[in-house]
Structure formats: C-alpha cells, structure tokens
Amino acid sequence: MPDVDVRKRLITVEEIFHEGGQPAARPLKRGAIVAVIANPFAGRHVEDIAGFMDDLKPLGLAMARDLIAALGGDVAAIEGYGKGAIVGAAGELEHGALWHVPGGYAMREALGDAKAIVPSTKKVGGPGARLDVPVTHINASYVRSHFDAMEVGIPDSPRADEMAVILVMTTGPRIHARVGGLKASEIKGEDGLR
C-alpha cells in the first residue's frame, strides 16, 4: 500500500465556561485534530482497500498523542472521544471507513484502557466541508452526560483527491448536563456500554 502523504494538520481546542447558567467549576475542553491526507484511491474504484488501514495506524497514534498533549497532557483528564473523516469528491464514502480502525484503536491505546466503542461519522464533501463528530464517554457509551459533538473542518480541505481524518476528545460532560441516565460515577466498565 502507498505511504500516507499528509498535506497539513490542524489542532483546535475550545474551552467552554458556561452555556447560559453559572460558570462551571471546571471548564470543559473539547479538542480536535485533523490531518489532510492524499487519498490513494481517488478517481478510480479499487476493490481491495483494507490494507491502507495498517498504513494509517502510525498516523492515528501520533494524532491521538498530539491531541492529548493539546488538551493538557493528562491522559486521566480525557473522558470523551469520537472520530470522523471527510472524503474529497473524487473518493467514495468507503474510503472514509478506512479511518475506523486506525483512528479508534489509536485513541484507545493512547488513553490506556478505554472500553467504549469510539463513535464515528463520515461523508464525502469538498473544500470547507464541516463534519459534526459524535462524542461519547471513553468507558461507557450509555453515559448520557457525555453525549456531545464537535463541528470540525478546514476551509481549503479536503481537495477532490484528499481525505481529512479527524479525532476528537473532551475532558468531561456537557456543561450543565442534567438529563439523567447513567452517570460516569456509576460505570461498571464491563462491556463498554454501561
């Protein structure tokens, strides 16, 4: 398979103090890292593409580590995660699915023993396309307070023959989360769901 050709990267971190109520005791940080890479399958149908996932694994791990550093460097502070991909117009949606394994496993490895499946989304879009990347708790997908999303994109990306691969992490629940459900303090950690 071809080497991964990275044209650019973007790391962004937002800090949320309140959503109209009292300022939170601890502000929520949401961070995203995007790598814009050449799509080796753009412009043609290739039946056997799965091998490219192995090529993407080192990129995924480097991105996960860099995002943790951008969020303060403390692995224990990360409570939520998600991933996504935007495929340029000369590619196909399935090319974005190549990011599932390298992006998800990279975050789980970098975070230690995260149990929950990493939520994901993907789409085909042109330069400036934005993607709402879903977020759930790293150890239990049913923790309602951590259901979140972060809108991510780069104005000039992806070009038709590129993909933008994305990781998102958060340091806690939504600010002022109050809709009930399983609490983070109630996680049993047995199955990644509860």
N, C-alpha and C positions, 0 to 999 in steps of 0.2 A: 504494500500500500504506500501511497505518497506520504512524504513528511508533512507535518502541519505547518502551513505558511500563515503566520499571524501578521496582519497589516497594522492593527492598532488595538489598544486596550483602554478601557475606561473603568475607573473605580469611583463610586459615589457613595457617600454616607449622609443620611439625613438624621437629624435629631429632633424628636417630637416631644415638646414640653406639656402640651395640653391639647384637647380637642373641644375647647369651649368651657370645660369645667375647671376645677382647681388644677394648678400645675402638679404634675406627678412628682412623687418623692424621688423617683429615679427616671429620667427621661428615657424614652425608647429610642434605640438606634436601629435604623434599617439601612443595610448596605447592599450594593450590587456591584458585581464585576462582570464586564462584558469583554470578550475577545472577538474581534472580527477576523475571520479566517477565510482563506481560499476554499471554495467548495470543489473538491477534485472531481465531482460527478456532474457539475453544472453543464447544461446544454446537451446532455445525452442520457439515455437510460442505461444504467449499469445494474445487472441483476444481483451480483454478489458485492454488497457494500459493507457487510458486517465487520470485516477486518479493520475498517477505519476506526472503529470504536477503540481498539487497542492503541492505535496511534494517538488518539485523543486523551488517553489516560494521564500521561505526564502533564499535559496542559491543564486538565481538570484539577489535579492535585496542586499544581503551582497556583492556580486561580483560587482554590479554596484556602490555601495558606495565606495568600496575599490579602484576601478578604477578611480573614480573621485578624490579621495584623492591622488592617484599616479600621476595624471595629474595636481596637484597643489591645489586641494580642492575647486576651484571656479566653481560652477555649471554654472554660466553665461559664462564661458570660453569655454564650450563644444559646438561645432557646428555640429559635425557629429557623426553617430553611425552605428553599424552593429552587427550581431551575427552569430554564426555558431556552428556546432557540428561535431565531428569525432566519428563515432561508430566503436568499435572494431569488428574483423572478426566474432565473434560468435553472433553478433547482426544483426539487419536489419536497413535499411535506415529510416524506420518509427520511430524507437527509437530516432533518432536524431531530428525528427519533434516534439518530446515532449518538446524540448527547445524553440520552437517558442513563446509560451505564457509566460512562466516564465522569459525568457531572455528579451524579448521585453518589456513587461509591467514593469519589474523591472527598466530598463533604463528610460523609460518614467516617471515612478513615481519618481525616484531619481533626474531626471532633471527638474521636475516641470510640465510644461505644453507642452511638446514636442508633435507636431501634426502629424509628418510624420510616416508612417509605417516604421518599422525597417527592413532593408533589411537582407536577410539571405541566408545561404548556408549550405549544409551538405553532408557528404559522409561516406562510410564505408572504413576504412583503418587500417593498422597495426601500430605497434610502429614506431614513427618517421614520420608518415604521416603529411603532411602540408596542410593547408586549406587557400585559398585566401578568406578572409571575406570581403564582399562588404560593402561600406560605402556611406551614403547619408546624406544630411543636416537634422537636427533633426526636422525642422518645415516645410520643403517643399521638396518633393522628386525630383522636377524638377530643383533644383539649380545645374547647370552643374559644377560649380567650385568645388563642394564638392563631385562629383563622385570620389570615391577612393576605395582602398582595402588595406588590411594589411595581409601579409602571417604570419600564426601562426601555431605552433606545438611544441611538446615536444619530445626529442629523444627516450624516453622509453615508450611513450604513444600514443594511448590507447592500453592496452593489450586486448586480444580477448574478455574478459568479462567486458570491461570497455567502457566508453564514455568520451570524452573530450568536455566539453561545454565551449563556448567562447563568450566573449563580447569585442567589440572594440569601442573606442571613439577617436575623433580627436578634435583639438582646432581651426580648421579653414579650409580654402580651400587648394587645392593642391598648393604647392609653384609655383609661376609663372603661375597660371591658366589664360588662355587667349583664350578660345574657344567660348566665347559668351554665349548666353542663359540667362535664368532668373538669376538675381543677388540676393544675400542674402538680400541686401537693398530693393529689390522690393517685398519681400514676403508679401502676404496679410494675410496668416495664417487662411484661411477659410476652407480648405479641406485636408490639409496635402500634397497636390500636388504642389500648387502654393502659 
